[in-house]
Amino acid sequence: MKLITAIIREELLEQVREALIAAKIERITIARVSGHGAQKTEVYYRGEKVIPNLIPKVRLDIAVNEDFLETTIDTILESAGGENPQIGAGKIFVTNLEDCIRIRTKERGEEAI
């Protein structure tokens, strides 16, 4: 089992979500976050260097079985990046998921996902 965490630009959320649903990946968690990475720039105001504000982003958390790992990654890459991705398009992190427990049924592991 893997946990896929994708940080994407806010305006890409709907097209990524629709692409995931079309790929039969429907169980996702979405959170509004902010930060900056490569797209930050040096800003000067009246000759003083100013730290740029944090940029609003969206975080997707998707727990998948091994069979859906590459499908999920490819879907996010295609829908968020397209043919000409820009700086700030986002990042995808893949981490091992030790366990998953469905509270209602107490199922564990891959059955719970």
C-alpha positions as a printed NumPy array, in Angstrom:
array([[  0.   ,   0.   ,   0.   ],
       [  1.206,   3.509,  -0.785],
       [  0.163,   7.026,   0.166],
       [  0.398,   9.475,  -2.701],
       [  0.567,  13.132,  -1.696],
       [  0.318,  15.631,  -4.529],
       [  0.714,  19.383,  -4.121],
       [ -0.788,  21.216,  -7.108],
       [ -1.887,  24.706,  -8.123],
       [ -5.423,  25.584,  -7.016],
       [ -6.68 ,  26.218, -10.536],
       [ -5.752,  22.657, -11.551],
       [ -7.826,  20.953,  -8.85 ],
       [-10.986,  20.324, -10.879],
       [ -9.242,  18.918, -13.929],
       [ -7.031,  16.666, -11.765],
       [-10.034,  15.488,  -9.75 ],
       [-12.046,  14.746, -12.903],
       [ -9.096,  12.859, -14.433],
       [ -8.7  ,  10.773, -11.268],
       [-12.403,   9.909, -11.272],
       [-12.195,   8.93 , -14.958],
       [ -9.283,   6.62 , -14.02 ],
       [-11.493,   4.985, -11.332],
       [ -9.6  ,   6.646,  -8.473],
       [-12.411,   8.167,  -6.454],
       [-11.255,   8.108,  -2.829],
       [ -9.189,  11.227,  -2.281],
       [ -8.696,  13.762,   0.484],
       [ -8.189,  17.409,  -0.418],
       [ -6.789,  20.18 ,   1.779],
       [ -5.949,  23.801,   1.087],
       [ -2.309,  24.524,   1.915],
       [  0.233,  27.228,   1.196],
       [  3.965,  27.337,   0.598],
       [  6.594,  28.151,  -1.946],
       [  9.295,  26.302,  -3.771],
       [ 11.021,  26.909,  -7.08 ],
       [  8.48 ,  29.501,  -8.157],
       [  9.431,  31.941,  -5.403],
       [ 11.218,  35.015,  -6.617],
       [ 13.279,  37.715,  -5.   ],
       [ 11.122,  40.735,  -4.409],
       [ 12.492,  44.18 ,  -3.732],
       [ 10.381,  46.961,  -2.31 ],
       [ 11.96 ,  50.413,  -1.973],
       [ 15.405,  48.876,  -2.226],
       [ 14.768,  46.312,   0.525],
       [ 14.655,  42.581,  -0.129],
       [ 11.245,  41.273,   0.943],
       [ 10.377,  37.632,   1.616],
       [  7.586,  36.637,  -0.784],
       [  4.206,  35.572,   0.54 ],
       [  3.251,  31.953,   0.653],
       [  1.413,  30.748,  -2.421],
       [ -1.939,  28.97 ,  -2.056],
       [ -1.869,  25.344,  -3.217],
       [ -4.022,  22.231,  -2.908],
       [ -2.857,  18.986,  -1.307],
       [ -4.307,  15.667,  -2.468],
       [ -3.817,  12.569,  -0.31 ],
       [ -4.633,   9.289,  -2.025],
       [ -4.116,   5.867,  -0.462],
       [ -3.74 ,   3.184,  -3.138],
       [ -2.973,  -0.473,  -3.529],
       [  0.136,  -1.325,  -5.553],
       [ -2.014,  -2.012,  -8.638],
       [ -3.182,   1.622,  -8.773],
       [  0.13 ,   3.331,  -7.967],
       [  1.4  ,   4.073, -11.486],
       [ -2.085,   4.81 , -12.82 ],
       [ -2.596,   7.422, -10.115],
       [  0.808,   9.027, -10.641],
       [  0.417,   9.122, -14.426],
       [ -3.08 ,  10.607, -14.144],
       [ -1.868,  13.406, -11.875],
       [  1.161,  14.095, -14.085],
       [ -0.935,  14.301, -17.247],
       [ -3.774,  16.37 , -15.784],
       [ -1.681,  18.778, -13.672],
       [  1.358,  19.096, -15.916],
       [  0.095,  18.58 , -19.425],
       [  2.489,  18.927, -22.333],
       [  4.09 ,  22.163, -21.144],
       [  4.264,  22.202, -17.329],
       [  5.202,  25.5  , -15.679],
       [  7.295,  26.252, -12.621],
       [  5.026,  25.768,  -9.625],
       [  2.925,  23.025, -11.235],
       [  3.481,  20.941,  -8.107],
       [  5.084,  17.845,  -6.668],
       [  4.109,  14.233,  -6.029],
       [  5.368,  12.314,  -3.005],
       [  4.977,   8.544,  -2.617],
       [  5.366,   7.003,   0.82 ],
       [  4.867,   3.519,   2.179],
       [  1.601,   3.047,   4.014],
       [  1.972,   0.617,   6.893],
       [ -1.687,   0.044,   7.576],
       [ -5.157,   1.299,   6.79 ],
       [ -8.164,   0.635,   8.991],
       [-11.772,   1.278,   8.026],
       [-13.458,   2.416,  11.23 ],
       [-16.965,   1.219,  10.338],
       [-16.07 ,  -2.386,   9.484],
       [-12.68 ,  -2.69 ,  11.178],
       [-11.219,  -4.023,   7.921],
       [ -7.441,  -3.648,   7.654],
       [ -4.902,  -3.332,   4.884],
       [ -5.739,  -3.384,   1.204],
       [ -9.388,  -4.29 ,   1.848],
       [ -9.832,  -1.06 ,   3.807],
       [ -8.543,   1.127,   0.99 ]])
